[in-house]
């Protein structure tokens, strides 16, 4: 019996230009820049796309991960759990140039997970009795009150993987996995930047984290830029915090 041929999802970067549009909602994997897809972030910058609504755990540093999109003022609204490592994001927020919506990290992760699984939202009690509950719909379940947090999805999700096969099955490398498996499920279009791309059947099925069913396109990575800010040193050994643009 001849096995059916499944088209490869591996494409050239230029073929993805039409996926990115002004005003789009973009979801990005990563934590402190680690696990964010730098080649795809740079491609978005090169395209000149702006007025983006970005959903990401954080915005890395000003020169690492999605922080570059903040630095270049391509983001109009940010949904994240914190921005403390990116002073440019804080400055734009205080100057009224960037709208920021914060969620506790666990709540944000679950809102993304719900979006990827096709659920309408989640129930949370974190924030009840505070200003957070303002305007939130509430329900009672087994005599306990909860707020309804709507699920999160995006026009495009961009993720980084250690390995991808031609069908889009993915593996991840240690802590660079972080939010990437969740983000991969929650985009109308999911694009993967992979450090290594292999043929069909070359990945150990037991190591696959994200099934290819969630992935639309795979592109090769040109390398990562995850140099931790506290690892940077001047020649005299003192901390160096460059603000790269």
Secondary structure, DSSP 8 states (H G I E B T S, - for coil): ---------B--GGGGGGG--TT-EEEE--BTTBT--HHHHHHHHHHT--SEEEEES---BTTBTTHHHHHTT-EEEEEES--TT-HHHHHHHHTTSSEEEE--HHHHHHHHHHHHTT--EEEE-TTTTSGGGTT--EEEETTEEEEEEE---EEEEEEEEEEEETT--EE--GGG-TTHHHHHHSEEEEEEEEEEEE-TT-S-GGG--B-GGG--EEEE--------GGG-B-TTS-B------
